[in-house]
Amino acid sequence: MKSPHKGKTGLRRLLNALGYSLEGLKAAHKNEEAFRQEVLLAAVLVPLTFVLEHSAMGRAMMLGSVFLVIIVELVNSAVE
């Protein structure tokens, strides 16, 4: 049996992947309380990193840690 996704290349494949990713994020937001809390905190902390006086490396480390928390929560939700 041939997959209906075979043969899709280029921009169409990229747009499909983006759509699937957005659906997954919506599902996580709808079903996972911890994910919603972490997104709310990220909405506060990400702009705060640009207000505080830090080096570029310090800012990158702060942003990286915020996004790492969100990524780990998504992996945790997938495992559950």
Backbone as CSV, one residue per row, in Angstrom:
resi,resn,N_x,N_y,N_z,CA_x,CA_y,CA_z,C_x,C_y,C_z
1,MET,0.848,-1.177,0.000,0.000,0.000,0.000,0.896,1.244,0.000
2,LYS,0.612,2.136,-0.895,1.415,3.335,-1.063,0.909,4.443,-0.136
3,SER,1.840,5.140,0.502,1.492,6.215,1.417,0.978,7.425,0.627
4,PRO,-0.100,8.076,1.111,-0.598,9.274,0.425,0.348,10.462,0.558
5,HIS,1.325,10.360,1.476,2.261,11.457,1.688,3.481,11.353,0.791
6,LYS,3.682,10.213,0.151,4.819,10.046,-0.759,4.602,10.919,-1.986
7,GLY,5.683,11.469,-2.477,5.600,12.284,-3.683,5.399,13.759,-3.413
8,LYS,5.072,14.100,-2.170,4.923,15.511,-1.832,6.313,16.052,-1.508
9,THR,6.731,17.030,-2.255,8.070,17.574,-2.066,8.001,19.086,-2.043
10,GLY,9.113,19.670,-1.701,9.249,21.119,-1.786,8.368,21.864,-0.816
11,LEU,7.798,22.949,-1.288,7.015,23.851,-0.452,5.771,23.165,0.105
12,ARG,5.119,22.318,-0.677,3.911,21.628,-0.196,4.228,20.765,1.020
13,ARG,5.345,20.058,0.976,5.751,19.202,2.089,6.055,20.060,3.322
14,LEU,6.717,21.189,3.111,7.048,22.092,4.207,5.782,22.663,4.848
15,LEU,4.821,23.062,4.032,3.560,23.603,4.548,2.770,22.540,5.298
16,ASN,2.767,21.307,4.795,2.097,20.216,5.504,2.738,19.986,6.869
17,ALA,4.064,19.963,6.913,4.775,19.748,8.174,4.470,20.873,9.161
18,LEU,4.415,22.111,8.681,4.080,23.239,9.543,2.672,23.076,10.109
19,GLY,1.746,22.669,9.275,0.364,22.454,9.731,0.276,21.381,10.804
20,TYR,0.987,20.267,10.619,0.983,19.194,11.603,1.605,19.661,12.914
21,SER,2.660,20.445,12.831,3.306,20.964,14.036,2.374,21.892,14.796
22,LEU,1.686,22.757,14.095,0.750,23.671,14.748,-0.409,22.919,15.387
23,GLU,-0.887,21.863,14.738,-1.943,21.037,15.325,-1.473,20.393,16.624
24,GLY,-0.239,19.932,16.650,0.317,19.330,17.852,0.438,20.335,18.985
25,LEU,0.884,21.552,18.667,0.980,22.593,19.691,-0.397,22.979,20.231
26,LYS,-1.385,23.044,19.350,-2.751,23.337,19.786,-3.277,22.244,20.706
27,ALA,-3.003,20.992,20.359,-3.447,19.867,21.199,-2.773,19.907,22.563
28,ALA,-1.480,20.217,22.587,-0.766,20.314,23.864,-1.343,21.455,24.697
29,HIS,-1.639,22.571,24.069,-2.202,23.716,24.790,-3.582,23.385,25.339
30,LYS,-4.356,22.645,24.578,-5.714,22.289,24.988,-5.723,21.260,26.115
31,ASN,-4.812,20.294,26.067,-4.894,19.141,26.961,-3.891,19.122,28.106
32,GLU,-2.895,19.977,28.084,-1.821,19.910,29.087,-1.734,21.201,29.892
33,GLU,-2.111,21.104,31.174,-2.078,22.268,32.061,-0.650,22.790,32.246
34,ALA,0.308,21.882,32.426,1.704,22.303,32.631,2.230,23.056,31.412
35,PHE,1.847,22.619,30.222,2.281,23.302,29.002,1.723,24.723,28.970
36,ARG,0.469,24.889,29.339,-0.131,26.229,29.355,0.586,27.133,30.358
37,GLN,0.925,26.589,31.523,1.645,27.377,32.523,3.018,27.795,32.009
38,GLU,3.705,26.881,31.366,5.042,27.181,30.872,5.017,28.176,29.713
39,VAL,4.008,28.109,28.872,3.869,29.088,27.787,3.578,30.470,28.364
40,LEU,2.767,30.528,29.406,2.486,31.807,30.059,3.763,32.393,30.662
41,LEU,4.537,31.565,31.337,5.801,32.038,31.893,6.761,32.479,30.793
42,ALA,6.793,31.752,29.693,7.666,32.124,28.577,7.242,33.473,27.995
43,ALA,5.929,33.719,27.948,5.436,34.996,27.425,5.905,36.170,28.288
44,VAL,6.162,35.907,29.561,6.676,36.949,30.451,8.201,37.002,30.390
45,LEU,8.846,35.842,30.405,10.303,35.790,30.523,11.046,36.155,29.239
46,VAL,10.514,35.803,28.095,11.212,36.104,26.835,11.363,37.614,26.634
47,PRO,10.292,38.411,26.760,10.504,39.859,26.630,11.405,40.428,27.736
48,LEU,11.338,39.822,28.919,12.163,40.294,30.029,13.648,40.138,29.730
49,THR,14.017,39.122,28.959,15.436,38.936,28.631,15.980,40.093,27.800
50,PHE,15.113,40.762,27.051,15.563,41.882,26.230,15.569,43.197,27.007
51,VAL,14.880,43.223,28.141,14.841,44.427,28.973,16.041,44.455,29.919
52,LEU,16.416,43.291,30.447,17.529,43.220,31.393,18.857,43.448,30.685
53,GLU,19.780,44.034,31.394,21.113,44.291,30.849,21.981,43.054,30.989
54,HIS,22.190,42.362,29.890,23.039,41.174,29.868,23.810,41.138,28.567
55,SER,24.869,40.339,28.568,25.618,40.139,27.330,24.774,39.293,26.378
56,ALA,25.206,39.229,25.142,24.500,38.408,24.161,24.500,36.942,24.583
57,MET,25.606,36.484,25.156,25.684,35.093,25.613,24.717,34.850,26.768
58,GLY,24.628,35.764,27.701,23.687,35.631,28.813,22.253,35.604,28.333
59,ARG,21.950,36.478,27.385,20.597,36.514,26.816,20.278,35.212,26.090
60,ALA,21.242,34.699,25.336,21.032,33.438,24.615,20.818,32.276,25.582
61,MET,21.545,32.288,26.691,21.384,31.214,27.677,20.017,31.292,28.351
62,MET,19.546,32.495,28.641,18.218,32.641,29.247,17.126,32.180,28.280
63,LEU,17.216,32.616,27.029,16.219,32.204,26.033,16.275,30.702,25.791
64,GLY,17.486,30.169,25.699,17.639,28.737,25.481,17.030,27.911,26.598
65,SER,17.204,28.349,27.838,16.652,27.585,28.959,15.124,27.646,28.960
66,VAL,14.542,28.783,28.596,13.079,28.890,28.534,12.530,27.939,27.464
67,PHE,13.152,27.945,26.288,12.666,27.086,25.213,12.955,25.612,25.491
68,LEU,14.022,25.323,26.195,14.322,23.939,26.566,13.248,23.386,27.498
69,VAL,12.763,24.193,28.423,11.692,23.765,29.321,10.448,23.406,28.510
70,ILE,10.109,24.225,27.529,8.914,23.955,26.705,9.113,22.682,25.882
71,ILE,10.295,22.506,25.321,10.576,21.311,24.516,10.486,20.058,25.371
72,VAL,11.075,20.099,26.564,11.041,18.929,27.454,9.604,18.624,27.869
73,GLU,8.790,19.632,28.090,7.391,19.401,28.438,6.647,18.733,27.287
74,LEU,6.935,19.138,26.052,6.292,18.499,24.901,6.732,17.040,24.777
75,VAL,8.003,16.775,25.007,8.491,15.378,24.971,7.832,14.570,26.076
76,ASN,7.734,15.146,27.260,7.093,14.468,28.387,5.629,14.146,28.058
77,SER,4.930,15.094,27.460,3.534,14.865,27.076,3.418,13.766,26.035
78,ALA,4.358,13.722,25.117,4.332,12.684,24.086,4.557,11.305,24.697
79,VAL,5.432,11.228,25.702,5.713,9.939,26.351,4.519,9.475,27.165
80,GLU,3.848,10.415,27.823,2.679,10.058,28.621,1.591,9.517,27.732
